[in-house]
Amino acid sequence: MNHGPTDGTVSVSPTSGIESETDFTMKADGWRDKDELNYPLTYAWKYVDANGEKRDIQSNLLANTLTKKLIGISPV
């Protein structure tokens, strides 16, 4: 059975900002594959918007750090 990565942390800086203006830097640090079979690790970045919807930012990224402006929700 393949186990997920362990022992890591995720941080976001700054912790708040203005949609489509603020650059948010997301970093995953210290993650290890317990089975040591799945290197290099790839990262999928997501966030939850104000309506509780999960939004994809980027997938299959080899880098553990990503800086992006996040888009808010569209008015209905």
C-alpha positions in Angstrom: 0.0 0.0 0.0 1.3 3.5 -0.9 1.2 5.9 2.0 1.0 9.7 1.6 3.9 12.0 2.5 4.6 12.8 6.1 6.5 15.2 8.4 6.0 18.3 6.4 4.4 21.7 6.9 2.6 24.2 4.7 2.7 27.9 5.1 1.2 30.9 3.3 2.5 34.5 3.4 0.9 36.9 3.8 -2.1 35.4 5.7 -4.5 37.9 4.2 -4.6 40.3 1.2 -6.6 41.7 -1.6 -7.9 39.4 -4.3 -6.1 39.7 -7.7 -3.6 42.2 -6.2 -1.7 40.5 -3.4 1.0 38.0 -4.2 0.6 35.0 -1.9 3.6 32.7 -1.4 2.7 29.1 -0.5 5.5 26.8 0.7 5.5 23.0 1.5 8.5 22.2 3.5 10.0 19.0 4.9 7.6 16.5 3.3 9.0 13.0 3.0 7.7 9.8 1.3 7.5 7.1 3.9 8.0 4.4 1.4 10.8 6.3 -0.4 9.5 5.2 -3.7 7.8 8.3 -5.0 10.5 10.9 -5.6 10.6 13.5 -6.7 7.4 14.7 -4.9 5.0 16.8 -6.9 2.7 19.4 -5.4 -1.0 20.3 -6.1 -1.9 23.8 -4.8 -5.6 24.6 -4.0 -7.5 27.0 -1.8 -11.0 27.3 -0.5 -12.9 30.5 -1.5 -15.4 32.5 0.6 -18.2 30.2 -0.5 -16.4 27.1 0.6 -15.6 26.0 -2.9 -12.3 24.3 -3.6 -10.3 26.1 -6.3 -7.3 24.6 -8.1 -4.3 26.8 -8.5 -1.7 24.5 -10.0 -1.0 20.7 -10.1 1.9 18.5 -10.8 4.4 21.1 -9.8 7.9 19.9 -8.8 8.8 23.1 -6.9 7.7 23.2 -3.3 7.1 27.0 -3.4 4.5 28.9 -5.5 3.7 32.6 -5.6 0.4 33.6 -7.1 -2.3 36.2 -7.0 -5.5 34.4 -6.0 -8.8 35.1 -7.7 -11.9 35.7 -5.5 -15.4 34.6 -6.2 -17.5 36.0 -9.0 -20.7 37.8 -8.2 -23.9 35.9 -9.1 
